[in-house]
Amino acid sequence: MCGIIGVAGDRDALPIIMEGLRRLEYRGYDSAGVSLIESEGLKVVRKAGQLDMLDKELASHEFHGTTGVGHTRWATHGGPTDGNAHPHLDCTGRIAVAHNGIIEGHFALRERLEREGHVFASETDTEALAHLIEKHYEGNLVEAVRDALTGIEGAFAIAVVSADEPGRIVAAKRTSPLIVGAAEGATFLASDPTALLAHTRDVVHVLDDQVVEITPEGFAITTLAGDPAEGSAIHLDWDLASAEKAGFPHFMLKEIFEQPAAVASTLTGHSQPGGGLMLDELRMAEDDIRAVDKIFVVACGTALHAGLVAKYAIEHWTNIPVEIEIASEFRYRDPVFDRNTLVLAISQSGETIDTLEAVRYARRQRAKVVAVCNVVGSSIARDSDAVLYTHAQAEVGVAATKTFTTQLVATTLLATFLARTHGTMWPSEAASNVRELHRLPGMIEEALGMRDQVRAIAGEIADSPTVLFMGRHVGYPMALEGALKLKEISYLHAEGFAAGEMKHGPIALLEDGVPVVAVATAGHVYQKVLGNVQEVKARGARVVAICSRGDEEEVARHADHVLAVPRIDPLMVPSLVAVPMQLLAYEVAVLRGCDVDKPRNLAKSVTVE
């Protein structure tokens, strides 16, 4: 959560900081603030609400500093108020700290500092760091930050400036993401590569327990102990246009329509005609993969639904048992696994804290880890034995769209690879899978043509008190995903169910006119789902059915609305089903006047537990 941007350079820093905050606002938009070093000292302006509120406040101030930091907040400790907004100051007003993460045990730290005479002005855990750095400051900000962080527990990425050291930013990280990059006349830091795309494509991921000193001339990385160190350098191949709306009213709609290209990008360079898979990074032997006899999928939110779909494909093609784990619960229940266990970690950002900690727990237990993520060089990618990047380009909308469909495609590729490696799939079958996957970009393009039809349906359900989703087999995780999308951005109550479970309780929710979205695509459970559709229809539900092309006439006998997607292998159809579900959530949210790209209480990358 939260976004940090910093610059030390030879030009006015404020425009650069505000541009970066705009690109980072999806990480949190409860409040925002900036701190710049000027000749008379630190100038700090903070404001609750979205970034536009800070913009308005800044209109009454003049800034001339060339070094400074900015922050956009997703509230954890303390409500979204002006006083709790970052950056936070020490008692002297000469040190400012912006922070992403959570400092554990900060109440005890705060009480100790208060006993020593420090006066706090906010409810945040971050302010304790500002006072702790003040306590250790003796004219050297780098040393003060190192001393302050010694013994600190929790997750953090911090950026610190001092009025006594103009032209310098000191940053450090543990768990929470932090990158640095340089361009002519300026050096930058940020929580996310999207903030730096306008300035540089060559960035360095700062690693855990490293400190980085930033000046206009460049940056130097050391350990917390002060020893020279190096981060992880990467080159960003993201297109700057992917971080702009390109004429669309919302990022989410733009990213929905980018899915054909995103899926094609996932397939490019990864798939081989004979069913082989080219991983982006591989630090394990093929014999290790061949020895796998159990798989855990760990993920959160939308990525978890992609993992649920992957379970069906992997088990069907490999006969390897797969367990699906909510990442935040995984390491707290003593999962049973050994060196022949494979953990598949799925995360859009590669920084999802719960998934990252699950990966680290798995590594401590000697399991092998394969990551599927979108951000090159991210923490989960670095901590894994193999990585399959989705290459979906930047996704700014908080609700995942193109990163979800590319995760579905990537995990299908991985399932094919595992089957070939384990000898449970003939080369001709693997080649057939690859050919089917390469049909998806064109099919997704066709499915996007349903937007007008979906918009009409959205008008009928936008004022419903609840919407239910149901499906069987891979339709079940798609029902979960459809409900999540709708509740995320429209704030309608929505729930997803396995269709066969409806009569075991959830059917009691039905009354005349309640919308039910049913996934009734072609496959061995197709007729079963039609039976479930008849059950809910008989109890007054208004049914929207998503079916495979060619089945429209039969499905229309039981449903009020039919949305037909192109016909494809049943294990690959979720990538097509996702499209009308995403469009439905989007159109309902627009009709209800919701902020589609910045749904309340949510952030794009969840980097706090």
C-alpha positions, 0 to 999 in steps of 0.5 A: 500500500502507500506510494513514495516518490523522491527526487534530488536534482538540479530543477524544481522538485515539486512538479516531478513529485506530483507527477510521480504521485499521480502515477502512484495514487492507485496505491492509496488515496486516503491522503497525500503530502510533500516535503521539500528542502528549501533555503529556510528549512523544510516545507511540508504540505499534507492533505486528507483526501485524494491527490486533487485536494493536495493540489488545491492546497499547494496552489496557495504555497510557493516551492523552490526546492530541488530535493524532496519527497512525496507520499500518497497514503492508504491508512493503517494506523490512524484515520485519513486526516491531515494530521496523519498524512505523510511526510511526518516531522520530528520535534525540531521540524527539520527531519521528515519521513515518508513511510510505506509499511507497518512498524510493529510494536510502535506503541511501546516505542512511542511511549518510550520516546514520549518519556524522553520528551518527544511530542507526537502530533499524529496517531501513526506508527511512522511518526515514531521513526521520525522522532527516533531518527531525530534522537540519533541524529548528530549531523549525519543523516545516513548514520542516524537512519541506520541507528534508528532502524537497528532493532526495528521490526516490521515492514518498511520502505522509508524516505528521509530528508533533513533541512540540515543536509540539502540535496540528500535523501536517505531511504531504506527498506525491508519487505516493502518495495523501493526502487531507485533510478538516475537520469541526467541531473537528477536521481529518483526513488519510488515505490513502483516503477510506474512513477519513474517511467517518464525519467528512466527505464533503468532502475535498481530494486533496493533489497531488504535491510539496505540503505540508499543515499540519494544525491543529484549525482547518483545513489550509493547502496549500503547494508544496515551495518554500513557495508557497500552493497548492490541492489537488483538492476532491471531495465523496464520495457513498459510503454509509458502510454500504458500508464496513461488513459489514452482517451478512455474515461477510466484506466480500468476500461482501457486495461480491459480493452488492452487484454488481447495485446496483454495475453499475446505478450504473455504468450510471446517468448514463453510458449513453444510449438511442442508444448515447451515453456520458456521461463523468464528466470530458472534457478532449479534443475528440471529433475527438481521439477520432475520430482514434484509430487504436491503443489500448493498455490498461494495467492490473494484476491483476484490472483487466488481465483487465477490459482483456483482455475490453475488447480483444475488444469494442473490436476487434470493434466498432471495428476499432481494434487494441488492445494489452494491456499489463501496466502495470509493463512498459509504459514499459520496452519503448519502446512505439510510439505517437503523438498518435493513440494512446489509452491506456486505463488501468484501476485500481480505486483510481486510485492503482495506482503502475504504472498511474499511471506508465504514464499519465504516460509516455503523456502525455509521449509526447503520447498521449491517456489515458482512465481507468476507475477507482472513486475520484473525484479519484484520481491517475490520474483527474487525470492523464487526458484523460477519466474514466469512474468506475465508481461501485461505492462503497467496496470493502474486501475485498482481492480485487476483486469488484464493482469488476471487474464494474463495470470490465467494464461501463464498458469495454463502454460505452466500446467502444460509444462508440468504435464510434459515434464512429468510425462502425463501429456504427449507432445502432440497434446501439449502442442494442441494446448499452445495452439489453443492459447494462441487463439485467445487474443482474437477471441478476447477481442470478439468478447469485447464486442459485447460491451453494448449488450453488457451495458444494457444488462447493467442498467437492470441490475445497478440498483439491486440490493445483491447480485449472486454469481454461480458456476461449476468446475472452472466456472466456480472460481469465475463466479468468485471473481465476478462477484469480487469485481462487482463488489470492489468497484460498485459497492453492491453486495455480491457473492459467488457460489459453486452452483451445486451448493446453491440449494444447500443454503444460498438459494434462501437469498433468492426472491423475485428479481434478484440477479443471478449471473451463471457461468454455463460454458461448454464442458462436462458440467454444462447440463448440470449448470443448466439444471441449477439455472432452472432451480434459481429461475423457478424461485424468481431470479433474473438470470444472466447466463454466460455461455459458449457460442452455439449454445445461445438458443438452448440457454435462452430457454432458461435465462433472461439474458445470454452473453455468448463467448467464443468456444474453446477448450473448457480449461481455457474459457475463463479468460473469455468469461472474465471479459463480460464479468469485468465489463458488467462490474465496470458499467454498473459502477459507472451507473452508480457514480462510483470512482472506478479506478480508485474504489474506496478503502482499497489499494492496488498493491497490498504491502501490509499484513 
